Amino acid sequence: MYSFRKISSDELNKFSIEHKKGHIFQTSLWGDLKTEWLKKFIGGFDERGNIVLACMLMLRKIPSTGKYLGYAPRGFICDFSNEELVKNFTDFLKSYGRENHVAFITIDPDIHLAENEKPTEYGEKIKNMLINLGYKHKDSKNFEGIQPNFVFRLNLDPSKDKEDEKKEIYEGFTSKTRYNIKVAEDRGLTCEVYDKDNINDEILDKFQELMEITGKRDNFIVRRREYFKDMIDKLYPYCRIYMIKYNYDKDFKRLTEKFDAQQKNLERFKNKKERAILALKDETDESKIERNNKKLSDAEKNIEESERQIKGFEERIKEIEQYKDEKNLYVSGSVYLYFGGKGWYLYGASHNTLRDAMPNFLMQWSMIQDTIDMGGYMYDFRGVSGDLNPDNPLYGLYKFKKGFNGNFVEFIGEYDLVIDEFLYKMFKSLFPKFKEIRNKIRNR
């Protein structure tokens, strides 16, 4: 039999950072960020007084009802294979909900239901257990849930030499992903990393600008600048902002060098063509005629290709001219979290310009390398769609993240522990309509 009581923020955070299924969303730090919610920290203890479960339960008023909805982000933390513990805590939550006017409590545990489209026995077992305990289960294919139900996760090995691990991980990327990282580096992109110690208003403004550009392009609601500032402050030292910066001088130098090299190639191929033409003059030996005709044909093809590339370099040099005087041009950015050996890519944004410089590939690679440097054992690319139809508008996001060779993970999903059936049904029927209206207003 297990007992449950209020615990301190320090007890919650210590348990979360040390437990294999701990999550930064299950810390008081994340709770401090969610100022519109009430936070309750609950611990579960065995008969010897050892803490075996921790939960940050967030509560929010349901308008005009006097009751609350509850949410434990990424579920409570415990060994879910301990069915007695989960059952005891579920009974506790039901009693707690009745005593504290909570209509329902949502959990979405960090437990894999499937990996690379193959069901896991453990995930199936936990899913069935929760349903048998009375939780109402909800599936989602895209981003209908509170947290994404499908993600890519890259397993890392902190026991290996860090440079060896980076090399091995990099070589595991698809050839296209490696090529795009190289393109970004060649185009003069570099990564800057900011946290509470070195961030400034200019960087926050630049990041917010990128978020608003992306939100308008991809039609999603953008959080306020103050929220990202609070993340940096309140989640310190576990939160960073990554910014990818464009360097015109380096890009121009590279393009000019390639242009000059192709000009030399063009002259070389023209000379080969002239020599082949001269060699054919008055030649009567059939075998020599055949060889020189082949040389002439090859030279003409190479001339055509060189001229095509020269034209391309001229156009690209002209295109980037507009950025010549831009000294602080940031083309993509992201919010990164690291906690308990795990790294998460939380928010991402990119400019509409210079997208062909592949900034997002360099940004992901930078975060992966830093996760390795900090001794992490997992990097989470976060959400993708579970609908893998190439016609799905979100399929491009799936292909992008898949290129980094992570595991395609499906979580067991969201579960609602219903305490007030009437309010639960009312909320579930009205909330989607309210959300749709709110989105339309915000996107005007």
N, C-alpha and C positions, 0 to 999 in steps of 0.2 A: 504494500500500500504506500502510495506517495502523498506527500503533503505539498501545498502550494501557498506562497505568501509573497508579499511585496518585497522587492529587492532594490538595492541602490543602483544608480547608473554605472558605478564602477564594477559592481558584480555582473551586471548585464554585459558590459563591454568586454570584460575579461573572459567571460564564458564564450562570447561570440568570436573573439579573435583567436581563441585556442581550439575551438571545436571544428572538426573537419567540414561541417555544414554551416559554420558561422557565416554571417553576411553583414556587410556594412549597413544594409537596410535594417538590420536588427541590432542597432546600437542607439544609445542616447544622442549621439552626434547627429544621426539622421533624423531623430525625433526633434532635435533643436531646430533643424532646417524647416520642418513642417509646422510652422507657427500657428496654423489655423486648426490644428488637432490637439486634443488632450492626450497625454501620454501616460501609460501605466506600465511599470516594469514588474514582471512576475517571474518568480523562480520556482522550480520544482525540485523537491529534495527526497532522497531515499531515506530508509529507516535509520541510517547511520549519520544523517545530516549532510550528506554530500549533494552538491547541486548537480542535477542531471538534466535539467531543462531550463531554458530561459526564453522569455517572450516580451517583446515590446508591443503592447496593444495600443493602437491609436484609435481615438474615439472622436466622432464628429456629429454634431446635432443634425437630425433630419428636420428640415424646416417645418414649422407649424405643428410639431408633434410632441415635443418635450422628450423625445427619445433619441438614442444615438445609433449610428452604424459603427461597427468596429472593423479594424483591419490590422492584421499582423503581417507586414510586408515580408515576402519570401518565407512565410510560415513561421511558426515557433521553431526553436532550435532544440533538437534532441535526437536520440537514436530512434528513428521511426519504426525500426524492426521490433522495438519493445512495445508490444501491443497493449500491455497492461498500463504502461506509462501514458501512452497516447489516449487510451480510454479514460483513465483517471483525470487527465487534464481536460479532456473534452467535457466530462461531467462537471468539472470545476468551472469551465467557461460558461456552461449553461446556467449554473447557479449564479455566477458572477454577473452574467447578462441580465438575469431576472432581477437581481438585487440592485443593479445600477442602470436600469432602464435602457438596455441595449437591445435593439430589435434583431440584429444579426451580426455575425462576425465572419469576415472573409479571410481565408488563408490561401497562399499560393506557394507551397514548399519548394525548395530547391532540390527536387528529386527528379531524376531522369526517367521518363516513361519509355523513351526510345532513343537510340543513338544510331545515326546514319540509317534511319528508317527501319531499324531492327528493334523490336520490343525488348525491354529489359525485364527479367523475371521479378527483380526487386521493385521496380516501379509499378508493375501490374499488381503486385501484392499490396503495396501501400495504397494505391488507388482504390482497390476493392475494400480494404480495411476502413478507409475514411468513409466510403459510401455506406458500408454496413453500420458504421457508428452514427449515421444520420446526416452526414454532410451532403449538401446538394452540389453536384458537380457541374461545371460549365466548361465546355471545350471552346477553343478559338483557333482559327487558322491564320488570321492576319494579326491585327493589333487591337482586337476588341477588348482584351483583358486589361487589368491594371498594369501588369508587367507582361512583356512579350512571352508567349508560350513556346516559341521556337527561337533558338539562338545557335550561333557557332561558337564552340569552345576549343581552344588550342591547349593541349596538354604539354607541360614543360617538365624538365627533370632538373631540379636544383642540385642534385648530387654530381652533375657533370661540370666540367670546366666551362665557365660562362662563354668564353669565345668559341669553344667547340660546340656548345649548345646553339649559339647564334648561327654558326655555319650550317649545322645540321637542320635547324628549323628553316633557314633561308632556302636551302637546297630542296626542302620539301614543298615549297611554293610551286605553283604551276609556272611554266616558262613565261606565260603572258604576264603574270604578277611580278616575277623577277625583272622582266623587261621594263615594265612600267615603273618600278622602283628606280631602275637605272635611268630611265627617261627623266624622272623627277630630279635626280641628282645632277644629271647632265644639263638640265635646263636652269640650274642655278638655285634650286629650292633648298632651303635649310630649315631645320626644326628648332624652335625656341620653346623652352619649358618654363612655366610660371607657377608659383604657389604663393602662399600668403607672405613669404619672405621677400619676394621680388616683383610681385605684380604691381601694376600702376593703372591709373585711370585710362590712359591711352590704349593699353592692351585690352582692358575690359570693353572699351568703346568699340574697338576693332572686332572683338569677338562677337559682341552683340550685333554689330552691323552684318557680319557673316551669317549669324543665325536668322536675322530678319530677311536677308536675301534668299536664304535657303527655304525659309518658311513660306515665302511668297511663291517661290518656284515650285515647291513640292506640296503646297497647300496644307500646311500644318500650323497649329498655334504655337507661337514663340513665347517662352517665358520672359519675364522682365529682366533687365540688366541687374537689378538688385538681388534677384534670386541667385544668379551666378556669382555675384560678389559674396553673398551669404554662404554659398557652397564652399568657396575658397577659404573663407574665414572660419566657418563652423565645423567643417570637415577636416581641418588641418590636423595632422600632416598627411592626411590620406587622399587629398584631392589636388589635382593639378589641371592647368589649362595648357594644351599644346597648340602652338601656332606655327603654320608653315609659311615661310617668307620667301618672296621672289626676289632674285638678284638680277637686274637687267644687265649689268656689266658682264657678269659671268655668262649669261645666256647669249649676249651679243658676241662675246669673244668666241664662244664655241661655234656659233653659227657662221661667223666670219672665217674661222679656221676651216670649217667643213666646206664653205663656199670656195675658199682659195685652193683647197686640196682637190675639189672637183674640177676647178678651172685647169689645174695642172693635168688631171686625168684626161680632160677633154683634149688638151693639146697633144698629149701622148697618143690618144686614140686616133686623132687626126693624122699624126705622123705615121702611125701604123697603116692607116688607110692609104696614104700617099705611097708608102713603100709597096703595099700590095698592088696598087694600080700600076706602078712602075714595073714591078716584077712580072705582071701579066702582059706587059707590052712586048710584042714580037715573040712571046713564049709559045713553043710548039709542043713541048712535052706535056702529055695529057695529065700525068700524075702531078706535075708541078702546077699546072693550071688549076687542077682540083684543090690542091692545098692552098694556093694563093686566093682562090675564090672564097674558100672557107675563112681565111684570114680577113679578107675584105668584108665578108658578111658579118663576122664577129666584131670588127672595128666599127662598122656602121651601127650595129646594135648597141655597142658600148657608147658611141657618140650620142645616140638618141637617149640612152639612159642618163648619161652625164648632163645633157642639156635639160632633161626633165628635172633632175635633182638641183641643178643650178637655178632653174626657175623657181623651184620650191623654196630654196634657201633665200632667194631674193624676196619672195613674198613674205616669208616668215620674218626676215630682218625688217621689212617694212611694217609688218603687223605689230611687232614689239616696240617700234619707235615711240608709240604713245606712252610707254612706261619708262622712258629714258630718265625722267627726272623724279620718278617715284622711289623714294628712299625707304619707305616703310609700307610696302605693298604686301599685305597678308592675303593669301588665297584660300586657306582652309584653317579650321581650328576644331578642337575637341575638348571635352571634359573627360578626364581620366580619374578613376578611383583605384586605390591599392589598399588592400586590407587582408590580413591573415593569410598571406601567400597567394592572393588572387588579385588579378588586375581586371578592370572593367572599362570598356569604352562606353561612356554613358550618353553623351551628346556629340553630334558632329555637324559641321557646317562648312560650306564652300562657296567661293565667289563664282559669279557667272563668267568671269574672264579667266583666261589661262587654264581652262579645265583640261586642255590637251597636254599640259605639263604634268598631269597625274599627281596632284598634291596629296590626294587621300591615300594613295598607296604608300607614299613616304611617311605619312602621319601614322598609319597603322603599324608599319615596320618600326618606327621610332618608339611607339608605346610597347610593342612586343619586346624590343631590346631592353627597355628600361625595366620591364617586368622580370626579365631574366637576370638583369644586374641586381635587382633587389631580392633575388632568391625565390621568386614566385614559382608556383607549380601549375598555374592555370591562367590563361588569358581569355577573357570573354568578349567576343565581338558584339554581343547583345543581339537585338531582335532582327529576325527575318520572317518572311511569310512561310507558313507551312503548306501553302498551295504552290506546288512546283511546276504548275503549267506555265510554259514560256510566254503565254499570252497575258499572264498576270502582270499588271503594272509594276509590282514589287519584285518581279523575277530578276531584274538587273541587280538589285541589292543582294539577292541570294548569290548570284554568280560572282559578284565582287568579293564577298566574304568567303565564299567557297574556295576562291583562288589561293587563300592562305593555308589551306589544307587542315583546317580544324575539323572537329566532329560536329555534325549536324544533330543538334539535341532538341528533343521534345520533352518539356516538363509535364508533370502529371496534371497541371492545370489549376484552376481556381475552385475553391470549395467554400460554400456558405453554410455556417452553422446557424440555423434559423431558430430564433427564440420567440419572436412575434410574427406569426405567419401572415396576418393581415397587413401589417406595415411593410413587411418584406415584399409581398406581392405588389403593393401600391408603389413602393420605391422602384422596383424593377420595371414596372410598366411606365412610370412617369420619367425616370431619370434619363433614358435614351432620348426622349423628346426634348427635355431641357438641355441636354448636351448638344443636340443638333442645332437648336436655336442659338445657344451660346457661341458655338463655332461659327455660325453664319455672321453673327454680330462682330465677332473678333476678326474675321477675315475680310471685312468690308474695306 
